[in-house]
């Protein structure tokens, strides 16, 4: 479970979700459960990891009112 959380966190960071927002989500067990359940539901529909991160990052950014570039960070 911890590796799954780390993978989700890192993937969302790659899609430009600020660490401060992710830290807040991951610190709140209810919010984290919603994130993980949603991530798993999207995965069960057949979406790939990056497709899920793109959708979730856009949702998080729209809910927080931030408007940033959602292109993944090049590594």
C-alpha positions as protocol buffer text, in pm:
chain_id: "A"
residue {
  index: 1
  type: UNK
  ca { x: 0 y: 0 z: 0 }
}
residue {
  index: 2
  type: UNK
  ca { x: 282 y: 246 z: 82 }
}
residue {
  index: 3
  type: UNK
  ca { x: 444 y: 187 z: -256 }
}
residue {
  index: 4
  type: UNK
  ca { x: 110 y: 251 z: -427 }
}
residue {
  index: 5
  type: UNK
  ca { x: 79 y: 582 z: -238 }
}
residue {
  index: 6
  type: UNK
  ca { x: 433 y: 683 z: -333 }
}
residue {
  index: 7
  type: UNK
  ca { x: 372 y: 595 z: -698 }
}
residue {
  index: 8
  type: UNK
  ca { x: 51 y: 801 z: -706 }
}
residue {
  index: 9
  type: UNK
  ca { x: 224 y: 1095 z: -534 }
}
residue {
  index: 10
  type: UNK
  ca { x: 519 y: 1090 z: -774 }
}
residue {
  index: 11
  type: UNK
  ca { x: 301 y: 1052 z: -1080 }
}
residue {
  index: 12
  type: UNK
  ca { x: 85 y: 1348 z: -978 }
}
residue {
  index: 13
  type: UNK
  ca { x: 401 y: 1555 z: -916 }
}
residue {
  index: 14
  type: UNK
  ca { x: 509 y: 1464 z: -1271 }
}
residue {
  index: 15
  type: UNK
  ca { x: 180 y: 1618 z: -1386 }
}
residue {
  index: 16
  type: UNK
  ca { x: 260 y: 1944 z: -1204 }
}
residue {
  index: 17
  type: UNK
  ca { x: 37 y: 1913 z: -897 }
}
residue {
  index: 18
  type: UNK
  ca { x: 218 y: 2120 z: -632 }
}
residue {
  index: 19
  type: UNK
  ca { x: 376 y: 1924 z: -348 }
}
residue {
  index: 20
  type: UNK
  ca { x: 195 y: 2140 z: -91 }
}
residue {
  index: 21
  type: UNK
  ca { x: -143 y: 2033 z: -228 }
}
residue {
  index: 22
  type: UNK
  ca { x: -42 y: 1668 z: -243 }
}
residue {
  index: 23
  type: UNK
  ca { x: 98 y: 1686 z: 109 }
}
residue {
  index: 24
  type: UNK
  ca { x: -238 y: 1815 z: 230 }
}
residue {
  index: 25
  type: UNK
  ca { x: -428 y: 1538 z: 50 }
}
residue {
  index: 26
  type: UNK
  ca { x: -193 y: 1267 z: 173 }
}
residue {
  index: 27
  type: UNK
  ca { x: -208 y: 1397 z: 532 }
}
residue {
  index: 28
  type: UNK
  ca { x: -587 y: 1368 z: 540 }
}
residue {
  index: 29
  type: UNK
  ca { x: -689 y: 1002 z: 554 }
}
residue {
  index: 30
  type: UNK
  ca { x: -1037 y: 1066 z: 412 }
}
residue {
  index: 31
  type: UNK
  ca { x: -899 y: 1263 z: 117 }
}
residue {
  index: 32
  type: UNK
  ca { x: -631 y: 1002 z: 57 }
}
residue {
  index: 33
  type: UNK
  ca { x: -886 y: 720 z: 58 }
}
residue {
  index: 34
  type: UNK
  ca { x: -1095 y: 907 z: -199 }
}
residue {
  index: 35
  type: UNK
  ca { x: -788 y: 961 z: -417 }
}
residue {
  index: 36
  type: UNK
  ca { x: -678 y: 599 z: -400 }
}
residue {
  index: 37
  type: UNK
  ca { x: -1029 y: 464 z: -461 }
}
residue {
  index: 38
  type: UNK
  ca { x: -1071 y: 694 z: -761 }
}
residue {
  index: 39
  type: UNK
  ca { x: -729 y: 599 z: -895 }
}
residue {
  index: 40
  type: UNK
  ca { x: -814 y: 228 z: -868 }
}
residue {
  index: 41
  type: UNK
  ca { x: -1155 y: 281 z: -1031 }
}
residue {
  index: 42
  type: UNK
  ca { x: -993 y: 457 z: -1327 }
}
residue {
  index: 43
  type: UNK
  ca { x: -733 y: 181 z: -1351 }
}
residue {
  index: 44
  type: UNK
  ca { x: -1011 y: -80 z: -1358 }
}
residue {
  index: 45
  type: UNK
  ca { x: -1163 y: 98 z: -1659 }
}
residue {
  index: 46
  type: UNK
  ca { x: -846 y: 23 z: -1851 }
}
residue {
  index: 47
  type: UNK
  ca { x: -673 y: 361 z: -1834 }
}
residue {
  index: 48
  type: UNK
  ca { x: -294 y: 366 z: -1821 }
}
residue {
  index: 49
  type: UNK
  ca { x: -101 y: 523 z: -1532 }
}
residue {
  index: 50
  type: UNK
  ca { x: -27 y: 849 z: -1717 }
}
residue {
  index: 51
  type: UNK
  ca { x: -386 y: 880 z: -1838 }
}
residue {
  index: 52
  type: UNK
  ca { x: -509 y: 846 z: -1482 }
}
residue {
  index: 53
  type: UNK
  ca { x: -257 y: 1101 z: -1355 }
}
residue {
  index: 54
  type: UNK
  ca { x: -364 y: 1345 z: -1626 }
}
residue {
  index: 55
  type: UNK
  ca { x: -733 y: 1319 z: -1534 }
}
residue {
  index: 56
  type: UNK
  ca { x: -673 y: 1331 z: -1159 }
}
residue {
  index: 57
  type: UNK
  ca { x: -426 y: 1620 z: -1179 }
}
residue {
  index: 58
  type: UNK
  ca { x: -673 y: 1825 z: -1385 }
}
residue {
  index: 59
  type: UNK
  ca { x: -946 y: 1756 z: -1131 }
}
residue {
  index: 60
  type: UNK
  ca { x: -723 y: 1851 z: -837 }
}
residue {
  index: 61
  type: UNK
  ca { x: -609 y: 2170 z: -1006 }
}
residue {
  index: 62
  type: UNK
  ca { x: -963 y: 2275 z: -1099 }
}
residue {
  index: 63
  type: UNK
  ca { x: -1087 y: 2205 z: -745 }
}
residue {
  index: 64
  type: UNK
  ca { x: -810 y: 2416 z: -595 }
}
residue {
  index: 65
  type: UNK
  ca { x: -859 y: 2696 z: -844 }
}
residue {
  index: 66
  type: UNK
  ca { x: -502 y: 2677 z: -972 }
}
residue {
  index: 67
  type: UNK
  ca { x: -435 y: 2696 z: -1342 }
}
residue {
  index: 68
  type: UNK
  ca { x: -104 y: 2544 z: -1441 }
}
residue {
  index: 69
  type: UNK
  ca { x: 43 y: 2370 z: -1740 }
}
residue {
  index: 70
  type: UNK
  ca { x: -50 y: 2001 z: -1718 }
}
residue {
  index: 71
  type: UNK
  ca { x: 221 y: 1870 z: -1945 }
}
residue {
  index: 72
  type: UNK
  ca { x: 421 y: 1602 z: -1766 }
}
residue {
  index: 73
  type: UNK
  ca { x: 761 y: 1696 z: -1639 }
}
residue {
  index: 74
  type: UNK
  ca { x: 1042 y: 1562 z: -1852 }
}
residue {
  index: 75
  type: UNK
  ca { x: 1282 y: 1344 z: -1658 }
}
